[in-house]
Amino acid sequence: MSDGAEVPLRELNQQTSRVLARVAAGETVTVTKDGVPIGDIVPRGAPTGRPAYPFRTDPMGDLDVPDLGGPVLDDEEIEATLRGMGDDAGGGTHA
């Protein structure tokens, strides 16, 4: 994404307001460290060409879908189980 100007990290640190004014004016700025691009500052709402995710990585890792040790059910088995849940006496809200 180096379509705009390159700004060394030192310049960004020393002249942050000027660099951000350029970004506010619509310019994309690539920040470099020792001549190597390390990041881009883009105007708000500018297309980046890649999806934006709320997290850099999966915040839960492997913990978000725990293995409870039960059987793996297919869609039909899940639907049958859910249909049967309202059949217990006193378990539903029947009028």
N, CA, C and O atoms as a CHARMM CRD file, in Angstrom:
* protein
*
  380
    1    1 MET  N      0.82500  -1.18100   0.00000 PROA 1      0.00000
    2    1 MET  CA     0.00000   0.00000   0.00000 PROA 1      0.00000
    3    1 MET  C      0.86900   1.24400   0.00000 PROA 1      0.00000
    4    1 MET  O      0.51600   2.22300   0.65700 PROA 1      0.00000
    5    2 SER  N      1.93300   1.24900  -0.67100 PROA 2      0.00000
    6    2 SER  CA     2.82600   2.39800  -0.67700 PROA 2      0.00000
    7    2 SER  C      2.52000   3.34100  -1.83700 PROA 2      0.00000
    8    2 SER  O      3.43700   3.81500  -2.50700 PROA 2      0.00000
    9    3 ASP  N      1.22000   3.61900  -2.08100 PROA 3      0.00000
   10    3 ASP  CA     0.82900   4.55200  -3.13600 PROA 3      0.00000
   11    3 ASP  C      1.15200   5.98800  -2.75100 PROA 3      0.00000
   12    3 ASP  O      1.37700   6.82500  -3.62500 PROA 3      0.00000
   13    4 GLY  N      1.17900   6.28600  -1.45400 PROA 4      0.00000
   14    4 GLY  CA     1.43000   7.64200  -0.98500 PROA 4      0.00000
   15    4 GLY  C      2.89300   7.84200  -0.65400 PROA 4      0.00000
   16    4 GLY  O      3.77400   7.15800  -1.17500 PROA 4      0.00000
   17    5 ALA  N      3.12400   8.80000   0.22800 PROA 5      0.00000
   18    5 ALA  CA     4.49300   9.15600   0.60800 PROA 5      0.00000
   19    5 ALA  C      5.02500   8.22300   1.68600 PROA 5      0.00000
   20    5 ALA  O      4.26100   7.62300   2.44200 PROA 5      0.00000
   21    6 GLU  N      6.33700   8.11300   1.74100 PROA 6      0.00000
   22    6 GLU  CA     6.98700   7.37700   2.82200 PROA 6      0.00000
   23    6 GLU  C      7.53200   8.38900   3.81600 PROA 6      0.00000
   24    6 GLU  O      8.13300   9.39400   3.43800 PROA 6      0.00000
   25    7 VAL  N      7.30800   8.10200   5.09900 PROA 7      0.00000
   26    7 VAL  CA     7.76900   8.98200   6.17000 PROA 7      0.00000
   27    7 VAL  C      8.56000   8.14000   7.16000 PROA 7      0.00000
   28    7 VAL  O      8.04300   7.15100   7.68000 PROA 7      0.00000
   29    8 PRO  N      9.80500   8.51700   7.42700 PROA 8      0.00000
   30    8 PRO  CA    10.57700   7.78400   8.43600 PROA 8      0.00000
   31    8 PRO  C      9.93600   7.93000   9.82000 PROA 8      0.00000
   32    8 PRO  O      9.32200   8.95200  10.12600 PROA 8      0.00000
   33    9 LEU  N     10.08500   6.90800  10.63400 PROA 9      0.00000
   34    9 LEU  CA     9.52500   6.91600  11.98000 PROA 9      0.00000
   35    9 LEU  C      9.97900   8.14000  12.76300 PROA 9      0.00000
   36    9 LEU  O      9.18900   8.72800  13.50100 PROA 9      0.00000
   37   10 ARG  N     11.21100   8.52100  12.61700 PROA 10     0.00000
   38   10 ARG  CA    11.73900   9.69500  13.32200 PROA 10     0.00000
   39   10 ARG  C     10.95700  10.95600  12.94000 PROA 10     0.00000
   40   10 ARG  O     10.61200  11.76300  13.80400 PROA 10     0.00000
   41   11 GLU  N     10.68100  11.11900  11.64100 PROA 11     0.00000
   42   11 GLU  CA     9.90900  12.28700  11.19400 PROA 11     0.00000
   43   11 GLU  C      8.48800  12.24800  11.75100 PROA 11     0.00000
   44   11 GLU  O      7.94300  13.27900  12.14500 PROA 11     0.00000
   45   12 LEU  N      7.89000  11.05700  11.78100 PROA 12     0.00000
   46   12 LEU  CA     6.54700  10.92500  12.35700 PROA 12     0.00000
   47   12 LEU  C      6.55600  11.34300  13.81900 PROA 12     0.00000
   48   12 LEU  O      5.64600  12.03600  14.27100 PROA 12     0.00000
   49   13 ASN  N      7.57800  10.92700  14.56100 PROA 13     0.00000
   50   13 ASN  CA     7.68000  11.29300  15.97600 PROA 13     0.00000
   51   13 ASN  C      7.86800  12.79100  16.16200 PROA 13     0.00000
   52   13 ASN  O      7.30200  13.37500  17.08600 PROA 13     0.00000
   53   14 GLN  N      8.65200  13.41600  15.30200 PROA 14     0.00000
   54   14 GLN  CA     8.97700  14.82900  15.46600 PROA 14     0.00000
   55   14 GLN  C      7.94100  15.76000  14.84600 PROA 14     0.00000
   56   14 GLN  O      7.80000  16.90300  15.28200 PROA 14     0.00000
   57   15 GLN  N      7.21900  15.29000  13.83900 PROA 15     0.00000
   58   15 GLN  CA     6.27200  16.15300  13.13300 PROA 15     0.00000
   59   15 GLN  C      4.92200  15.45300  12.95700 PROA 15     0.00000
   60   15 GLN  O      4.35500  15.43200  11.86500 PROA 15     0.00000
   61   16 THR  N      4.42700  14.89100  14.03600 PROA 16     0.00000
   62   16 THR  CA     3.18700  14.12500  13.98900 PROA 16     0.00000
   63   16 THR  C      2.03600  14.93900  13.41300 PROA 16     0.00000
   64   16 THR  O      1.29100  14.44300  12.56800 PROA 16     0.00000
   65   17 SER  N      1.88500  16.17400  13.85700 PROA 17     0.00000
   66   17 SER  CA     0.76800  17.00200  13.38800 PROA 17     0.00000
   67   17 SER  C      0.81500  17.21100  11.88100 PROA 17     0.00000
   68   17 SER  O     -0.21600  17.14000  11.21200 PROA 17     0.00000
   69   18 ARG  N      1.99200  17.46500  11.34800 PROA 18     0.00000
   70   18 ARG  CA     2.11900  17.67600   9.89800 PROA 18     0.00000
   71   18 ARG  C      1.78500  16.40800   9.11500 PROA 18     0.00000
   72   18 ARG  O      1.09600  16.45800   8.09600 PROA 18     0.00000
   73   19 VAL  N      2.27700  15.28100   9.59900 PROA 19     0.00000
   74   19 VAL  CA     2.00100  14.01600   8.90700 PROA 19     0.00000
   75   19 VAL  C      0.50600  13.71600   8.95300 PROA 19     0.00000
   76   19 VAL  O     -0.07800  13.31300   7.94700 PROA 19     0.00000
   77   20 LEU  N     -0.11200  13.91000  10.11200 PROA 20     0.00000
   78   20 LEU  CA    -1.54600  13.63600  10.23000 PROA 20     0.00000
   79   20 LEU  C     -2.37700  14.61400   9.41600 PROA 20     0.00000
   80   20 LEU  O     -3.45600  14.25600   8.94500 PROA 20     0.00000
   81   21 ALA  N     -1.90200  15.83700   9.23900 PROA 21     0.00000
   82   21 ALA  CA    -2.60400  16.80000   8.38600 PROA 21     0.00000
   83   21 ALA  C     -2.61300  16.30500   6.93700 PROA 21     0.00000
   84   21 ALA  O     -3.60600  16.46800   6.22800 PROA 21     0.00000
   85   22 ARG  N     -1.51800  15.70700   6.50700 PROA 22     0.00000
   86   22 ARG  CA    -1.45600  15.14100   5.15800 PROA 22     0.00000
   87   22 ARG  C     -2.45500  13.99300   5.01100 PROA 22     0.00000
   88   22 ARG  O     -3.12400  13.86300   3.98600 PROA 22     0.00000
   89   23 VAL  N     -2.54500  13.17000   6.04400 PROA 23     0.00000
   90   23 VAL  CA    -3.49400  12.05500   6.01700 PROA 23     0.00000
   91   23 VAL  C     -4.91900  12.59700   5.99700 PROA 23     0.00000
   92   23 VAL  O     -5.76400  12.09900   5.25300 PROA 23     0.00000
   93   24 ALA  N     -5.18800  13.61500   6.81200 PROA 24     0.00000
   94   24 ALA  CA    -6.52100  14.21700   6.84900 PROA 24     0.00000
   95   24 ALA  C     -6.89900  14.81400   5.49600 PROA 24     0.00000
   96   24 ALA  O     -8.07900  14.88800   5.15100 PROA 24     0.00000
   97   25 ALA  N     -5.89900  15.23600   4.73800 PROA 25     0.00000
   98   25 ALA  CA    -6.13800  15.80000   3.40700 PROA 25     0.00000
   99   25 ALA  C     -6.33200  14.71200   2.34900 PROA 25     0.00000
  100   25 ALA  O     -6.54400  15.01700   1.17600 PROA 25     0.00000
  101   26 GLY  N     -6.26000  13.44700   2.76200 PROA 26     0.00000
  102   26 GLY  CA    -6.52900  12.35200   1.84300 PROA 26     0.00000
  103   26 GLY  C     -5.32500  11.55100   1.39900 PROA 26     0.00000
  104   26 GLY  O     -5.45900  10.63500   0.58700 PROA 26     0.00000
  105   27 GLU  N     -4.15900  11.87700   1.91000 PROA 27     0.00000
  106   27 GLU  CA    -2.93900  11.17900   1.49300 PROA 27     0.00000
  107   27 GLU  C     -2.69500   9.94400   2.36200 PROA 27     0.00000
  108   27 GLU  O     -2.91900   9.97500   3.57200 PROA 27     0.00000
  109   28 THR  N     -2.24400   8.88000   1.74900 PROA 28     0.00000
  110   28 THR  CA    -1.81900   7.69400   2.48200 PROA 28     0.00000
  111   28 THR  C     -0.32400   7.82100   2.74300 PROA 28     0.00000
  112   28 THR  O      0.45100   8.13700   1.84100 PROA 28     0.00000
  113   29 VAL  N      0.07000   7.57000   3.98800 PROA 29     0.00000
  114   29 VAL  CA     1.47600   7.70200   4.37800 PROA 29     0.00000
  115   29 VAL  C      1.97900   6.34400   4.85600 PROA 29     0.00000
  116   29 VAL  O      1.36000   5.70900   5.71000 PROA 29     0.00000
  117   30 THR  N      3.09100   5.91000   4.30500 PROA 30     0.00000
  118   30 THR  CA     3.73700   4.68100   4.75000 PROA 30     0.00000
  119   30 THR  C      4.87000   5.05800   5.69500 PROA 30     0.00000
  120   30 THR  O      5.76800   5.81700   5.33000 PROA 30     0.00000
  121   31 VAL  N      4.82000   4.52300   6.91300 PROA 31     0.00000
  122   31 VAL  CA     5.84900   4.79300   7.91700 PROA 31     0.00000
  123   31 VAL  C      6.95300   3.75800   7.74600 PROA 31     0.00000
  124   31 VAL  O      6.69000   2.56100   7.63000 PROA 31     0.00000
  125   32 THR  N      8.20200   4.24300   7.73400 PROA 32     0.00000
  126   32 THR  CA     9.34200   3.34300   7.56700 PROA 32     0.00000
  127   32 THR  C     10.27500   3.42600   8.77100 PROA 32     0.00000
  128   32 THR  O     10.35700   4.45100   9.44800 PROA 32     0.00000
  129   33 LYS  N     10.97200   2.32700   9.01700 PROA 33     0.00000
  130   33 LYS  CA    12.00500   2.28800  10.05300 PROA 33     0.00000
  131   33 LYS  C     13.23800   1.69600   9.39400 PROA 33     0.00000
  132   33 LYS  O     13.21100   0.56500   8.90900 PROA 33     0.00000
  133   34 ASP  N     14.29700   2.45100   9.37800 PROA 34     0.00000
  134   34 ASP  CA    15.52600   2.03500   8.69200 PROA 34     0.00000
  135   34 ASP  C     15.25200   1.70900   7.22400 PROA 34     0.00000
  136   34 ASP  O     15.84800   0.79000   6.66300 PROA 34     0.00000
  137   35 GLY  N     14.34300   2.47400   6.60600 PROA 35     0.00000
  138   35 GLY  CA    14.02200   2.29500   5.19500 PROA 35     0.00000
  139   35 GLY  C     13.05800   1.16700   4.88400 PROA 35     0.00000
  140   35 GLY  O     12.70100   0.95900   3.72400 PROA 35     0.00000
  141   36 VAL  N     12.63000   0.43100   5.91200 PROA 36     0.00000
  142   36 VAL  CA    11.71800  -0.69800   5.72200 PROA 36     0.00000
  143   36 VAL  C     10.31000  -0.27900   6.14200 PROA 36     0.00000
  144   36 VAL  O     10.13000   0.19500   7.26400 PROA 36     0.00000
  145   37 PRO  N      9.30500  -0.44000   5.27400 PROA 37     0.00000
  146   37 PRO  CA     7.93400  -0.08800   5.64900 PROA 37     0.00000
  147   37 PRO  C      7.46500  -0.90700   6.85000 PROA 37     0.00000
  148   37 PRO  O      7.60800  -2.12900   6.88000 PROA 37     0.00000
  149   38 ILE  N      6.89900  -0.20300   7.84700 PROA 38     0.00000
  150   38 ILE  CA     6.39300  -0.89800   9.03800 PROA 38     0.00000
  151   38 ILE  C      4.89800  -0.68900   9.23700 PROA 38     0.00000
  152   38 ILE  O      4.28600  -1.37100  10.05900 PROA 38     0.00000
  153   39 GLY  N      4.30700   0.23700   8.50500 PROA 39     0.00000
  154   39 GLY  CA     2.87700   0.45700   8.65600 PROA 39     0.00000
  155   39 GLY  C      2.39500   1.56800   7.74900 PROA 39     0.00000
  156   39 GLY  O      3.18000   2.34200   7.20100 PROA 39     0.00000
  157   40 ASP  N      1.07600   1.62400   7.60700 PROA 40     0.00000
  158   40 ASP  CA     0.45400   2.65200   6.78900 PROA 40     0.00000
  159   40 ASP  C     -0.52800   3.44600   7.63100 PROA 40     0.00000
  160   40 ASP  O     -1.21800   2.89400   8.48800 PROA 40     0.00000
  161   41 ILE  N     -0.58200   4.73800   7.38000 PROA 41     0.00000
  162   41 ILE  CA    -1.60200   5.59600   7.97100 PROA 41     0.00000
  163   41 ILE  C     -2.47800   6.03200   6.81000 PROA 41     0.00000
  164   41 ILE  O     -2.01000   6.68500   5.87700 PROA 41     0.00000
  165   42 VAL  N     -3.75000   5.66700   6.87400 PROA 42     0.00000
  166   42 VAL  CA    -4.66800   5.94900   5.77200 PROA 42     0.00000
  167   42 VAL  C     -5.79000   6.85100   6.25300 PROA 42     0.00000
  168   42 VAL  O     -6.14400   6.82700   7.43200 PROA 42     0.00000
  169   43 PRO  N     -6.35400   7.64900   5.35300 PROA 43     0.00000
  170   43 PRO  CA    -7.49400   8.48000   5.73600 PROA 43     0.00000
  171   43 PRO  C     -8.65300   7.60200   6.19400 PROA 43     0.00000
  172   43 PRO  O     -8.85800   6.50900   5.66400 PROA 43     0.00000
  173   44 ARG  N     -9.39700   8.07300   7.16200 PROA 44     0.00000
  174   44 ARG  CA   -10.54200   7.31700   7.67300 PROA 44     0.00000
  175   44 ARG  C    -11.52600   7.05000   6.53800 PROA 44     0.00000
  176   44 ARG  O    -11.87800   7.95300   5.77900 PROA 44     0.00000
  177   45 GLY  N    -11.95900   5.80700   6.43600 PROA 45     0.00000
  178   45 GLY  CA   -12.91700   5.42500   5.41500 PROA 45     0.00000
  179   45 GLY  C    -12.29100   5.06100   4.08200 PROA 45     0.00000
  180   45 GLY  O    -12.99700   4.65300   3.16100 PROA 45     0.00000
  181   46 ALA  N    -10.98700   5.20000   3.96400 PROA 46     0.00000
  182   46 ALA  CA   -10.32200   4.85300   2.70400 PROA 46     0.00000
  183   46 ALA  C    -10.28500   3.33800   2.55500 PROA 46     0.00000
  184   46 ALA  O    -10.01700   2.62800   3.52500 PROA 46     0.00000
  185   47 PRO  N    -10.55000   2.83500   1.35100 PROA 47     0.00000
  186   47 PRO  CA   -10.46300   1.38600   1.15600 PROA 47     0.00000
  187   47 PRO  C     -9.01900   0.91300   1.31000 PROA 47     0.00000
  188   47 PRO  O     -8.09000   1.53100   0.78900 PROA 47     0.00000
  189   48 THR  N     -8.84800  -0.18400   2.02900 PROA 48     0.00000
  190   48 THR  CA    -7.50000  -0.70100   2.26600 PROA 48     0.00000
  191   48 THR  C     -7.18100  -1.90800   1.40100 PROA 48     0.00000
  192   48 THR  O     -6.02200  -2.31100   1.30000 PROA 48     0.00000
  193   49 GLY  N     -8.19800  -2.48700   0.77500 PROA 49     0.00000
  194   49 GLY  CA    -7.96100  -3.66300  -0.05300 PROA 49     0.00000
  195   49 GLY  C     -7.91000  -4.95100   0.73600 PROA 49     0.00000
  196   49 GLY  O     -7.61200  -6.00600   0.17700 PROA 49     0.00000
  197   50 ARG  N     -8.19400  -4.88600   2.02200 PROA 50     0.00000
  198   50 ARG  CA    -8.22600  -6.09500   2.84400 PROA 50     0.00000
  199   50 ARG  C     -9.32200  -5.92900   3.89800 PROA 50     0.00000
  200   50 ARG  O     -9.62500  -4.80800   4.30400 PROA 50     0.00000
  201   51 PRO  N     -9.91200  -7.02800   4.33700 PROA 51     0.00000
  202   51 PRO  CA   -10.98700  -6.92100   5.32200 PROA 51     0.00000
  203   51 PRO  C    -10.47700  -6.41600   6.66600 PROA 51     0.00000
  204   51 PRO  O     -9.33800  -6.67500   7.05500 PROA 51     0.00000
  205   52 ALA  N    -11.32700  -5.70500   7.35200 PROA 52     0.00000
  206   52 ALA  CA   -10.97500  -5.21300   8.68400 PROA 52     0.00000
  207   52 ALA  C    -11.60600  -6.13000   9.72200 PROA 52     0.00000
  208   52 ALA  O    -12.80800  -6.39200   9.68100 PROA 52     0.00000
  209   53 TYR  N    -10.80800  -6.60500  10.63000 PROA 53     0.00000
  210   53 TYR  CA   -11.28900  -7.47600  11.69200 PROA 53     0.00000
  211   53 TYR  C    -11.18900  -6.73400  13.01600 PROA 53     0.00000
  212   53 TYR  O    -10.28400  -5.92100  13.20500 PROA 53     0.00000
  213   54 PRO  N    -12.11400  -7.00800  13.93700 PROA 54     0.00000
  214   54 PRO  CA   -12.04200  -6.31500  15.22300 PROA 54     0.00000
  215   54 PRO  C    -10.82300  -6.70500  16.05100 PROA 54     0.00000
  216   54 PRO  O    -10.42300  -5.96600  16.95100 PROA 54     0.00000
  217   55 PHE  N    -10.22800  -7.86200  15.75400 PROA 55     0.00000
  218   55 PHE  CA    -9.05700  -8.32200  16.48900 PROA 55     0.00000
  219   55 PHE  C     -7.96800  -8.70300  15.50100 PROA 55     0.00000
  220   55 PHE  O     -8.26300  -9.17100  14.40200 PROA 55     0.00000
  221   56 ARG  N     -6.71200  -8.50600  15.88200 PROA 56     0.00000
  222   56 ARG  CA    -5.60300  -8.90000  15.01200 PROA 56     0.00000
  223   56 ARG  C     -5.56200 -10.40800  14.83600 PROA 56     0.00000
  224   56 ARG  O     -5.20300 -10.90600  13.76900 PROA 56     0.00000
  225   57 THR  N     -5.92800 -11.13100  15.88100 PROA 57     0.00000
  226   57 THR  CA    -5.98000 -12.58800  15.82000 PROA 57     0.00000
  227   57 THR  C     -7.23200 -13.02900  16.54500 PROA 57     0.00000
  228   57 THR  O     -7.94600 -12.20300  17.11400 PROA 57     0.00000
  229   58 ASP  N     -7.50100 -14.29600  16.53200 PROA 58     0.00000
  230   58 ASP  CA    -8.65100 -14.83200  17.24300 PROA 58     0.00000
  231   58 ASP  C     -8.41400 -14.65800  18.73900 PROA 58     0.00000
  232   58 ASP  O     -7.51100 -15.29000  19.28600 PROA 58     0.00000
  233   59 PRO  N     -9.20200 -13.81600  19.42000 PROA 59     0.00000
  234   59 PRO  CA    -8.92700 -13.51400  20.82400 PROA 59     0.00000
  235   59 PRO  C     -9.07500 -14.71100  21.75900 PROA 59     0.00000
  236   59 PRO  O     -8.46100 -14.73900  22.82600 PROA 59     0.00000
  237   60 MET  N     -9.87200 -15.68700  21.37700 PROA 60     0.00000
  238   60 MET  CA   -10.08500 -16.84300  22.24200 PROA 60     0.00000
  239   60 MET  C     -9.19200 -18.02400  21.87500 PROA 60     0.00000
  240   60 MET  O     -9.12200 -19.00300  22.61800 PROA 60     0.00000
  241   61 GLY  N     -8.51700 -17.94000  20.74600 PROA 61     0.00000
  242   61 GLY  CA    -7.68000 -19.05400  20.33700 PROA 61     0.00000
  243   61 GLY  C     -8.50100 -20.31500  20.16800 PROA 61     0.00000
  244   61 GLY  O     -9.57000 -20.28100  19.55700 PROA 61     0.00000
  245   62 ASP  N     -8.02600 -21.41400  20.69200 PROA 62     0.00000
  246   62 ASP  CA    -8.74300 -22.68300  20.59400 PROA 62     0.00000
  247   62 ASP  C     -9.81700 -22.82800  21.66200 PROA 62     0.00000
  248   62 ASP  O    -10.49900 -23.85100  21.71000 PROA 62     0.00000
  249   63 LEU  N     -9.98000 -21.83200  22.51300 PROA 63     0.00000
  250   63 LEU  CA   -10.91100 -21.95500  23.62900 PROA 63     0.00000
  251   63 LEU  C    -12.33600 -21.57000  23.28100 PROA 63     0.00000
  252   63 LEU  O    -13.24100 -21.84200  24.07000 PROA 63     0.00000
  253   64 ASP  N    -12.57800 -20.94300  22.12300 PROA 64     0.00000
  254   64 ASP  CA   -13.91400 -20.45000  21.84200 PROA 64     0.00000
  255   64 ASP  C    -14.91600 -21.54900  21.50000 PROA 64     0.00000
  256   64 ASP  O    -16.12000 -21.31100  21.59700 PROA 64     0.00000
  257   65 VAL  N    -14.47600 -22.72400  21.11000 PROA 65     0.00000
  258   65 VAL  CA   -15.36300 -23.84900  20.86500 PROA 65     0.00000
  259   65 VAL  C    -14.83000 -25.03100  21.66600 PROA 65     0.00000
  260   65 VAL  O    -14.04100 -25.82900  21.16100 PROA 65     0.00000
  261   66 PRO  N    -15.26900 -25.13600  22.92700 PROA 66     0.00000
  262   66 PRO  CA   -14.72500 -26.20000  23.77100 PROA 66     0.00000
  263   66 PRO  C    -15.19600 -27.57900  23.32500 PROA 66     0.00000
  264   66 PRO  O    -16.30500 -27.72700  22.81000 PROA 66     0.00000
  265   67 ASP  N    -14.36700 -28.56400  23.52000 PROA 67     0.00000
  266   67 ASP  CA   -14.72500 -29.94600  23.24800 PROA 67     0.00000
  267   67 ASP  C    -15.30400 -30.51900  24.53100 PROA 67     0.00000
  268   67 ASP  O    -14.58800 -30.73000  25.51000 PROA 67     0.00000
  269   68 LEU  N    -16.60800 -30.76700  24.51500 PROA 68     0.00000
  270   68 LEU  CA   -17.28600 -31.26500  25.71000 PROA 68     0.00000
  271   68 LEU  C    -17.30400 -32.78500  25.77800 PROA 68     0.00000
  272   68 LEU  O    -17.85800 -33.36300  26.71300 PROA 68     0.00000
  273   69 GLY  N    -16.70500 -33.42500  24.79600 PROA 69     0.00000
  274   69 GLY  CA   -16.59800 -34.87400  24.82700 PROA 69     0.00000
  275   69 GLY  C    -17.84900 -35.60700  24.39900 PROA 69     0.00000
  276   69 GLY  O    -17.87600 -36.83800  24.43800 PROA 69     0.00000
  277   70 GLY  N    -18.88300 -34.90000  23.99300 PROA 70     0.00000
  278   70 GLY  CA   -20.11600 -35.54200  23.56200 PROA 70     0.00000
  279   70 GLY  C    -20.05100 -35.94900  22.10400 PROA 70     0.00000
  280   70 GLY  O    -19.05400 -35.71700  21.42100 PROA 70     0.00000
  281   71 PRO  N    -21.13900 -36.56500  21.63400 PROA 71     0.00000
  282   71 PRO  CA   -21.16300 -36.99300  20.23300 PROA 71     0.00000
  283   71 PRO  C    -21.25200 -35.79100  19.29000 PROA 71     0.00000
  284   71 PRO  O    -21.79000 -34.74500  19.65300 PROA 71     0.00000
  285   72 VAL  N    -20.73000 -35.95100  18.10300 PROA 72     0.00000
  286   72 VAL  CA   -20.84200 -34.92200  17.07500 PROA 72     0.00000
  287   72 VAL  C    -22.14000 -35.18500  16.32000 PROA 72     0.00000
  288   72 VAL  O    -22.31000 -36.24700  15.72200 PROA 72     0.00000
  289   73 LEU  N    -23.05500 -34.21800  16.34700 PROA 73     0.00000
  290   73 LEU  CA   -24.36500 -34.38500  15.72400 PROA 73     0.00000
  291   73 LEU  C    -24.40300 -33.67500  14.37900 PROA 73     0.00000
  292   73 LEU  O    -23.79200 -32.62200  14.19700 PROA 73     0.00000
  293   74 ASP  N    -25.14000 -34.27500  13.43100 PROA 74     0.00000
  294   74 ASP  CA   -25.33300 -33.58400  12.15900 PROA 74     0.00000
  295   74 ASP  C    -26.56800 -32.68600  12.28600 PROA 74     0.00000
  296   74 ASP  O    -27.22500 -32.68100  13.32700 PROA 74     0.00000
  297   75 ASP  N    -26.88200 -31.93200  11.24200 PROA 75     0.00000
  298   75 ASP  CA   -27.98200 -30.96700  11.29600 PROA 75     0.00000
  299   75 ASP  C    -29.31700 -31.61600  11.64300 PROA 75     0.00000
  300   75 ASP  O    -30.08300 -31.06700  12.43500 PROA 75     0.00000
  301   76 GLU  N    -29.60400 -32.77600  11.06200 PROA 76     0.00000
  302   76 GLU  CA   -30.88300 -33.44600  11.32000 PROA 76     0.00000
  303   76 GLU  C    -30.99500 -33.86400  12.78100 PROA 76     0.00000
  304   76 GLU  O    -32.05800 -33.72700  13.38700 PROA 76     0.00000
  305   77 GLU  N    -29.90900 -34.36900  13.34700 PROA 77     0.00000
  306   77 GLU  CA   -29.93400 -34.79000  14.75400 PROA 77     0.00000
  307   77 GLU  C    -30.11800 -33.58700  15.67800 PROA 77     0.00000
  308   77 GLU  O    -30.82100 -33.67500  16.68500 PROA 77     0.00000
  309   78 ILE  N    -29.49400 -32.47900  15.33900 PROA 78     0.00000
  310   78 ILE  CA   -29.64500 -31.26500  16.15000 PROA 78     0.00000
  311   78 ILE  C    -31.08500 -30.77300  16.08700 PROA 78     0.00000
  312   78 ILE  O    -31.66700 -30.43100  17.11700 PROA 78     0.00000
  313   79 GLU  N    -31.67100 -30.73500  14.87900 PROA 79     0.00000
  314   79 GLU  CA   -33.05700 -30.29300  14.73400 PROA 79     0.00000
  315   79 GLU  C    -34.00600 -31.19500  15.51300 PROA 79     0.00000
  316   79 GLU  O    -34.92500 -30.70000  16.16600 PROA 79     0.00000
  317   80 ALA  N    -33.80100 -32.50900  15.45800 PROA 80     0.00000
  318   80 ALA  CA   -34.65400 -33.44500  16.19200 PROA 80     0.00000
  319   80 ALA  C    -34.53000 -33.22200  17.69400 PROA 80     0.00000
  320   80 ALA  O    -35.52700 -33.27600  18.41400 PROA 80     0.00000
  321   81 THR  N    -33.32100 -32.97500  18.16700 PROA 81     0.00000
  322   81 THR  CA   -33.10900 -32.72200  19.59100 PROA 81     0.00000
  323   81 THR  C    -33.82500 -31.45200  20.01300 PROA 81     0.00000
  324   81 THR  O    -34.48600 -31.43000  21.05100 PROA 81     0.00000
  325   82 LEU  N    -33.70100 -30.39600  19.22300 PROA 82     0.00000
  326   82 LEU  CA   -34.35000 -29.12800  19.56000 PROA 82     0.00000
  327   82 LEU  C    -35.86700 -29.24800  19.52000 PROA 82     0.00000
  328   82 LEU  O    -36.55300 -28.67600  20.36700 PROA 82     0.00000
  329   83 ARG  N    -36.40100 -29.98300  18.54900 PROA 83     0.00000
  330   83 ARG  CA   -37.85400 -30.18500  18.48800 PROA 83     0.00000
  331   83 ARG  C    -38.34100 -30.90900  19.74200 PROA 83     0.00000
  332   83 ARG  O    -39.41000 -30.59500  20.26500 PROA 83     0.00000
  333   84 GLY  N    -37.57600 -31.85800  20.21600 PROA 84     0.00000
  334   84 GLY  CA   -37.97000 -32.63400  21.38100 PROA 84     0.00000
  335   84 GLY  C    -37.84100 -31.88900  22.69700 PROA 84     0.00000
  336   84 GLY  O    -38.39300 -32.33600  23.70300 PROA 84     0.00000
  337   85 MET  N    -37.14000 -30.78000  22.72600 PROA 85     0.00000
  338   85 MET  CA   -36.92000 -30.05600  23.98000 PROA 85     0.00000
  339   85 MET  C    -38.20900 -29.46800  24.53900 PROA 85     0.00000
  340   85 MET  O    -38.32100 -29.30600  25.75400 PROA 85     0.00000
  341   86 GLY  N    -39.17300 -29.14800  23.70500 PROA 86     0.00000
  342   86 GLY  CA   -40.42300 -28.56100  24.19000 PROA 86     0.00000
  343   86 GLY  C    -41.44500 -29.59700  24.59000 PROA 86     0.00000
  344   86 GLY  O    -42.54500 -29.24200  25.01500 PROA 86     0.00000
  345   87 ASP  N    -41.10900 -30.87900  24.46700 PROA 87     0.00000
  346   87 ASP  CA   -42.06400 -31.93900  24.75200 PROA 87     0.00000
  347   87 ASP  C    -42.13400 -32.32600  26.22000 PROA 87     0.00000
  348   87 ASP  O    -43.08200 -32.99800  26.62500 PROA 87     0.00000
  349   88 ASP  N    -41.15500 -31.92400  27.03800 PROA 88     0.00000
  350   88 ASP  CA   -41.14300 -32.30300  28.44900 PROA 88     0.00000
  351   88 ASP  C    -42.25300 -31.58400  29.19900 PROA 88     0.00000
  352   88 ASP  O    -42.53700 -30.41800  28.92500 PROA 88     0.00000
  353   89 ALA  N    -42.87700 -32.27000  30.13900 PROA 89     0.00000
  354   89 ALA  CA   -43.92700 -31.65800  30.95600 PROA 89     0.00000
  355   89 ALA  C    -43.32900 -30.55100  31.80300 PROA 89     0.00000
  356   89 ALA  O    -42.33800 -30.75500  32.50400 PROA 89     0.00000
  357   90 GLY  N    -43.93400 -29.38800  31.73300 PROA 90     0.00000
  358   90 GLY  CA   -43.46100 -28.25900  32.52600 PROA 90     0.00000
  359   90 GLY  C    -42.23000 -27.59800  31.96500 PROA 90     0.00000
  360   90 GLY  O    -41.75100 -26.62000  32.54000 PROA 90     0.00000
  361   91 GLY  N    -41.69600 -28.09000  30.86700 PROA 91     0.00000
  362   91 GLY  CA   -40.47000 -27.52700  30.31700 PROA 91     0.00000
  363   91 GLY  C    -40.69600 -26.41700  29.32000 PROA 91     0.00000
  364   91 GLY  O    -39.75400 -25.72000  28.94300 PROA 91     0.00000
  365   92 GLY  N    -41.92400 -26.24300  28.89100 PROA 92     0.00000
  366   92 GLY  CA   -42.19400 -25.22400  27.88500 PROA 92     0.00000
  367   92 GLY  C    -43.10000 -24.14100  28.42400 PROA 92     0.00000
  368   92 GLY  O    -43.48800 -24.15600  29.59200 PROA 92     0.00000
  369   93 THR  N    -43.42400 -23.21800  27.57400 PROA 93     0.00000
  370   93 THR  CA   -44.32800 -22.13100  27.95900 PROA 93     0.00000
  371   93 THR  C    -45.58100 -22.24600  27.11200 PROA 93     0.00000
  372   93 THR  O    -45.86500 -21.38800  26.27600 PROA 93     0.00000
  373   94 HSD  N    -46.32000 -23.30900  27.33600 PROA 94     0.00000
  374   94 HSD  CA   -47.54200 -23.55100  26.56800 PROA 94     0.00000
  375   94 HSD  C    -48.69800 -22.85000  27.24800 PROA 94     0.00000
  376   94 HSD  O    -48.80500 -22.85900  28.47400 PROA 94     0.00000
  377   95 ALA  N    -49.56900 -22.23800  26.44700 PROA 95     0.00000
  378   95 ALA  CA   -50.71600 -21.51900  27.01400 PROA 95     0.00000
  379   95 ALA  C    -51.89800 -22.43200  27.14700 PROA 95     0.00000
  380   95 ALA  O    -52.95900 -22.00700  27.60500 PROA 95     0.00000
